[in-house]
Amino acid sequence: MSTGSSRRIAVIEHRTIGPIPADERTGSARGLFGIWLGVNMLPLTVVTGALGTTLFALPFGWAVLAVVVGNVVGGVFMALHAAQGPQLGVPQMIQARGQFGAKGAALVVLVATVMFMGFYISNLVVGAQSLHGVVPSVATVPAVIGAAAVSMAITVVGLRLIKAMITVAAVVVGLLVVVSFVWIVVQGVPAGVLSAGELTGTSADRDGQRLPVTDPNPLWAIHTAATRLGPPEDHHSVGEDVLTAPLEPEQALDPAVALDAYTVGSAYANHRDHEVGRIEIGYLADVAVLDRPIFGRGDISSAQTVLTLVGGQAVHREI
């Protein structure tokens, strides 16, 4: 093959993990911008950033600062390491041999492999679930399989196509993030959402209570949803008039609607609404029997479960 032909850009790249000859290197440190921006603008990373307020109960400002600092600190070291690629012409994991030696780099490669596989799989699942949420007719499993097949095809073609695709995806997701921030500013959010929580030395608190602040008892949650009062049995029900003065009573749900949230609603959220969540022919016999009717009563939270069936088998019985 002549020198001129070796410099021609093929549609499918034939170089893989081996060193890239100097006359075939087309990358640059600046060219890495699209890839790194794209990796930080995937659905999984956006969802992970949102955990600062939704899971760790940080105030909005502290959550944004944590995301920025984490990206800057992590990005500096990763970017410096990645920038060696266009200069040395070898993949990033192979470069680790220079710093850790051939044997020492094995542990680095193993950790990176597990980390990248986890990142890849998590992105597939989050992306498929997001697509299913927008287009319910698309099931999660086929979406995961389809996305995996497409990503493998893109990988076979090579890095140039990866850079192009991930850059486009970064722009799309980035614009959606910007639109979300604009929506917050223009439309506003419920009072206290952006300032809720408190940064402490050991954990993040919301409304002065350390997480977790609620009990998983569904009857207590249904009681609160239907009455807008805290259940007397819940020791977390603290505050002025929490047991006697309904909080925004106009938002109270019908007990049947609240019950649906914990049956058919939970089944839908777990993508199992085709087999559980309701008593119908063909559905699993997952049943809880209470000691009293709860519709039309104000003491839903005091009801007790006397029989629990899972798949038709009794796992709890008091009758």
N, C-alpha and C positions, 0 to 999 in steps of 0.2 A: 504494500500500500504506500503510495507516495505521501510526502509531507503535506502536500496540498489537500489530498483527500482525507488525511487523518484529522484535518482541522474542520472539515465539514460537520455541521450540526445534524446528527441523526435524529429521526423522530423518536425512536426508542433508544435510550442510552444503554450502552453495553458495559460501561464501567460500574463496578459494584463496590466491594469493600477494599479492593487493592488500591495502591497509590495511583493517582491520576497524573499522566505525563504533563510536564510544564506547558507544552504547546496546546493542550486540550483544556486547560483550566480557564473557565470563563467567570468564575465567581469572584466576589469581592466582599469586604466587610460591610459595605453599604448595601449590598444585595441581600444581606441577611435580615434586613429590616422587615421585609414583608413576611418572612417565616416567623420571626419572633413576635411580631404584632399579631399575626394570625393565631399562633398558639395561645396568646393571652386574650383572644377574642372568641374563643370557642364557647359553646353553651355551658360546658362544665365549669369553666373558669368564672364565667359570669355568675352562675348559680353559687359557686363556692364563695365568691365575694359577698353575695347577699347573706350568707350565714352570719356575718358579723352582727347584723341587727336581728335577724330572725331566730337564730339559735343561741348566740352568745350574748344577746341583749345589750350590745354596745350602743351608745348614742350614735347617731348617724355620722357626726363629724369624726369621732374616734374611729369608727369603722372604715371610713374613707381614708383616714390617715394610715391605719394599719395596712390597708391594701396597697397604698402608694409606697410606704416604707418597705414592705415585703418585696414588692416588685423591683424597687431600686436596688436594695441590698442583694437580692438573689440575682437580678439581671446583670449587675456589674461583673460578678465572677463568671457567670455563665457566658456572657457576651464576650469577655476577654478570651475565654477558652475556645468559644466557637469561632472567633475571628482567626484562629490559627489555621482553620481548615483551608480557606482559599490560598494561604501562603504555603502550607506543607503538602496539600493535595491528598490528604488521607482523612478518613472519617474521624469523628470526635472521639469515639471509644478507642480507636487505634492510637490516637495521640496520647492517651493516658499511659501508654507504655513508657513514654519519655519521662513522665513524672514518677511513675510507680514501679516501673520495670515490667517485664513480661508476666511474671507470676503475680506481682502485686496488683497489676491491672485487672487480673481475673475477677477479683472481688468487686472492683468498680464496675466492670462490665455486667456482672451478675446482678448487682443492685440496680444498675441502670435498666437492665432488661426487665426486671420485675416492675420497676417504677413505670417504664414506658408502656408495658403491657397493661398495667392497671389503669394508666391514663387513657390509653386507647379504648379499652373495654368500657370504662366509665363514660367516655364521650359517646360511644355507640349507644349505650343504654339511655343516657340523658337525652341525646338527640332523637332516638326512636320514641321515647315517652313524650317528648315535646311535640313531635309530629303527630302522634296518636291523639294528643290533647287538642290539636288544631283540626286534624282530620280523623275523627273517630273510626272511620271505616278502614283505616290502615292499622292493622294489628302490630303490636310492639315487636314480636319475634320476627315476622317477615321483614319489618323495617330494619332491624338489626342486621339480619342476613344480607339484605340488599345493600345497606350502607357499607358493610364489610367487603362485599364483592366489588363495589365501586371503588372503595379506597385501595383495595389490592390492585385493581386495574390501573389506577393512577400511579401507584408505586412502581409497577412494572414499566410504565412509560419512562419514569425518571424524575429527577429533581426539578427540572424546569417546569414541568406540568404541576408538580406539587406546589412550587412557589406561586405559580399563577392561580391555582385553585384556592390555596389557603389565603392569599392576599385578597382575592375577591370576597371570600367568606369573612375575612376580618373587617372589610369595609362594610359589608351588610350588617354583621352583628354589632360593629362599632356604631353605626348609624342608629340601630335600634336602642342601644344603650344611651346615646345622646338624646334620642326622642323620649326615652323614659325619664331622664333627668329634666328635660323641658316640661314634660307632663307634670312632674312633681312641682315645678315652680309655677306653672300656669294654673293647673287644676287644684293643686294643693292636696294634702293628705289629712286624715283625721288628726285632731289636736293631740299633740304630745308624741306622735310617732317619731319625728326626727330628733326629739330630745329625750325620749324615754330611755331608761337604763342609767346605770352609774358605773364608772370604771373604778374598780377596787384593786387592792394589791394581790388578791387571790382569785377573784372571779368577777364576772360581770353580773350586775343585778338589774332587774327591771321592776320599777315601781317600789323599790325598797325591799323587795323580797328576793332571796337567793334562789336561783333555779335548782331543782324544779319547784314550781309554785302551785301546781295542780295535781290532783290525784287522777289516775287513769280510770277510776270507776265511771263507766258510761252513764249509770243512772244519776249520778251527781251532775254530770254535764248536761244530761237531758233536763233535769230539774232546773238548772240555771237558765238553759235556753228557753224553757217554757214559762218560767216565773220571773226571770231576771233578778233572782235572789240567790245568795249563796246557800248551799245545803248546810243545815245545822250540824250534820255529822262530820263535815269537812273542817279539820283544824286549820286549814289555810284560809277559811272564810273570816278574815279579819278586816276591820275597818268600820267606820261609823255607819250604823244603820244597814249594814250589808245583808242582815237577815230579815229586815222589816221594810226597808225602802227600796223598791225595784229600781234598778239602774236602767234608764231609758226604756221604760216599759213598752213603748211603741215598737220596739225591736223584738219583742217576745215572739217565739214561734209556737205554732200549734204543737202539742205533744206528739202527734202522729208524724209531723214533719221532722221534729227533732229526733224521733226514733228512726225514721228513714235514714237520717244522716249517719247513724251508727250501725245500720244494717245494709241496705242496698247502696247507700253512699260509700260506706267503707269498702264494700265489695268492689264497687266501680273504681275507687282510688287504688285498689290493689290488683286491678285488672282480672278480677275473679267473678265479676257480676254474671258470668254465664253459668256458674255452678254453685254459688253461695249468695247469701244476702236476703233471700226470700224463701217462703215455704211454697214450693211448686214441684210438680212432677218433673223428675230429672235432675233436681237440685240436691246437693248433699244435705243430710238431715242434721244441720247445725242449729240447735234450738236451745233457748234459755227460757225456763218456766219460772215466773215470779209468784210470790205468795199473795198478790193482790192485783187488781186492775190499776193501771196508772193513768189512764185517760180520764179527764174530768176531775182529777184530784190535785191538790197542791203539795202533797207530801211524797212526790215521786222518789226523792232521794232515800227515803226510809224503806223502800221495797227491798225484799231479800230474794235472792235466787235459791230456789229449792230443788231445781233439776237442770242439769246441763248435759246436752247431747252433742257429741262431735262425730260427724259421720254416722249418726244413728246409734253410737255407743255412749252409754252413760259414763261420764267422767266425774260428775258431782251429783250427789243425791242426798236430800234431806226429807224426802217423803217416801 
